[in-house]
Amino acid sequence: MEAFKVSSEAFEGGWSIPPKYTCDGENIIPPLQISGVPANAKSLVLVMEDPDASMGNFVHWLKWNIPVSTTEIMEGMEPLGVSGKGSRGTLTYVGPCPPDREHRYFFKIYALDSELDLPEGSNKLEVERFMKGHILASTELMGRYNRPI
């Protein structure tokens, strides 16, 4: 069985996220590839967050009940699923835009043994509470971004 993994053709893990996917560019969703989803998974959850934000963890993107058949999130395209509310209060992707220095951005994918019965607009804490005890596997891709001076 292939290991559960998220990757991107736009950047390597640990490397810089191209400006195209940030507030300095088109601010669009980078392409993501998902592989090795556990056979018994019923849904996927995606969380993109920045733990280096001055006010604490900043949620850039939150999506759940993504079909387990999803192997690719196309550039600039929201995947199927339910949208959650990020730290900016929006239901859509918010690209990296660090105000002070280089930040790390984690694209985390969770494989769950169920779907989440949560309304659109729920936040990360609510999603985490409902995910508890249902996570079969998780994987992450970390990219960095520092705004040009």
Phi, psi and omega in degrees: 000133179292143179292144177293125188210145169239135180216174178218141174281351182273332179201150177276151176304132179088351182261179183286137174282128180300142182307333179309327186264013185239180178292345179271357181231228182276348179057044180249161180297129175286155177291137179231140175246136181239129180220161176070028178299130179306139184301330183268007179289146180248339179197163177241151175237138177239129175230126172247124183216159180240104180282353184266002180296144185298329180267015180106190184300122180256120180272118181268335186197137183216126182213138177221173186057035173287131180302141181292345177283355181289116178249348180210137170253115185288149178306128176075006184244128173290135175286165172298153180136188182255134182268134176258170181269124177276183183295336179275355178089007180260164179257010183235170179303135173237115184289164177304140181200058185294133184276347193230322187196183176296134176240160175259141180235122183254123172261105184253135177239131178244135173260125183247157178272009180203173169268162179260128179269073182231143178284154174307142179092358175296157182259177185299320180298320178294317179298314180299321180297317181286333179285335186308127180083359182242001183278119177272324182197159176215156179210160179211155174235126180250130174235160181244155173207137174227127183291144178295146182274000000 
